[in-house]
Amino acid sequence: MSYTHIQNVVLDSTSGSLILHQGCLQAFIPDSDSYDTPSAREQTLDGRCCHVLPSLTDIHVHLREPGFEYKEDIASGLAAAAAGGFGRVLAMANTRPVNDQGSITRYMLQKAHEHHPDGPFLYPVGALTRGLKGKELAPLAELAEAGCRAFSNDGLPVQDNELFRRALEYASDLDIIVIDHCEDSFLSAGGVMNEGRMSDYLGLKGIPHVAESLQVSRDILLAAYLDIPVHLAHISCASSVELIYQAKQKSIPVSAETCPHYLHWSEELVKGYNTLARVNPPLRTPDDVLALRQAVRENVVDIIATDHAPHADFEKEVPFAQAPNGISGLDTALALCLDLVRRNVLQLQDLVRLMATSPARLFGLPVCTLEPGRPADFILVDLEHRWTPGPDTMLSKGKNTPCLGQTLQGRVMAHFLGGVPVINRL
Amino acid sequence: MNWTQKDLLDIESLSIEEVRHIFYTSTRFMEINSRSIKKVPILKGKSVVLFFAEPSTRTKTSFDMAAKRLSADSFSLAATGSSLSKGESLKDTVMTLQAMKPDAIVLRHSLSGAAGFIAGHLDCSVLNAGDGWHAHPTQALLDGFTLFQHWQDFQDKKVLILGDIAHSRVARSDVQLLSMLGCRISVCAPRTLLPAGISQWPVEVHSSLEHACRGMDAIICLRLQLERQEAGLLPDLREYSSRFCLQAGHLEQAAPRARIMHPGPINRGIEISSGLADCADSLILEQVGSGVAVRMALLYLYLARSKSEQEISEE
């Protein structure tokens, strides 16, 4: 049986060669050890000093299919995931029709398998309520049966506390976690950016950070009362971090994610009515950015997810208040996070925890480790490689990212899933 | 002064020298407006599109009259009855207008940033005639010019802006302009009508109108939009007017000959008592007259950038 040798790679600061066999990692042999030169029949690849990291898991993406294929479809979204280093993604339910029945879930899974049989792998998130309307429960058991790995009303959070409580209880029977987009829709009504100095200056209606943290506090109280886990999506502000910290001190079963954009940019980026910086929850203040950086470092916020929200160019070429919310994230997330490593905000191991281990563990997906005998699910990352996100370099149909046209450092040069290269730029 | 700006989007992008130059130029057009024949040929052959995507009577008429008095051709476009109401995007509408090669577009729009948005796509000048809550630079300039005709020097003059600051483009632009000129600004409104970050504005904040009026040299009343009550920001108009309607009694605490202003249209008895609106120190109608002169000055500066100043009086 043939072996694949990937020479000249770095694993945990050690240079060596990675040997794959039958879709699994056979061994990592440091350059200092004796190493049998592969025979001519064996495949060899030059790893070009790339770092080996586990394939990443993104628990929050919008792939837009069915219904909005002009923004993104499952084929292009998974291609962007592959290029961005994500081997597994959880796709939200706000498609058209909404993913609130088994047939939609199965349709999504079939599309994913058709276009990307070797991965990246799609895990649909079922709607928590029928049509995401927040009025009655969706058929959660049917959705789970069809393959949904989580439930969420992402984008249209459930305001009715009684319904949300019942949803948590019902989902807990199925052993599936509810992901909540925390937003009090009365406090946020009509808002298009963070409320504060910048919204005053631009004359735009603001969304106060308490619109998020108020709902975070509800979820924490319910999680504690019911002893049922809740996952808090895309946390954007310091006041939420504070509440999550306190909840974890009391061992309340909550987990939380934030996104690369909240770790990088503040509301200052909206200046000039930059619609690429329009996202919900909105970019907050520089102090919130610092609080979130500390939170991911100290594991108060457990996970970094992209909230990949692709839109067509023309949809963002409008006055700010008319622009849709969302940042396209799959192509650029890792590079943005590597910037935090270069700035010593995080270590490389932190990124592995935040973007691979913790998200996979929380949702019961295969946890990629780089131990011998495990499936060869890994990425080769060139930490120095400079590139510019744009139409030629991004695989997502949505080019709507604030770093469009800027130089990023760090890129996935190869991505293997089960030993099969789904991206190979080596 | 050589006018180099292409667009007038907000007050912030003007220097104090440019503001003074606008006032100076406006003074000369005030003189033209006092003649029996008020038309001069300096913008003959220029075309100005008045694109008012939000209802407006006085600003639009003022710009229209200003353009015609300078012999420019003006064309009106409203949102209703235009392709915007058929779902065309703002970008597509202005690109279509651009193809007809106007020299300037005057835009009124309900969305903040709309003027800057179209200016980014257009080669011709864009004059912002009010965008959302963001800016209304020509109103601020005419307010400033009206006061300039009475004061000459703005240093340490105390100006109160009374009413709905949060949702007012006039307030934002007035604060910027009058602070730039050296005024000390106060605002007075219920907390629900103040911007969330008001503590970071260069203004003193009052919730009592009695206190707010003390020592004021000018008071600018803002129109209360009646939908603020529906949005739950006010209990009702009666209660609002009992607390925030400017009355003759309030002026006892103000400086002698304090000037009363209002961008209009007025809600008599809601933000200002009917008597005060018509009193001797009210500049409300003077603002309208100054408005035409200021807009003539702006059209002239932005459209005839190459012409020398002497030509105004010569022509």
Interface residues (C-beta under 8 A of the other chain):
Chain A: E195 G196 R197 S199 D200 L202 G203 L204 K205 G206 P208 G272 Y273 F314 E317 V318 P319 F320 A321 Q322
Chain B: S89 L90 K91 H109 L111 S112 G113 A114 G116 F117 D131 G132 W133 H134 A135 R169 R172 P195 A196 G197 I198 Q200 W201
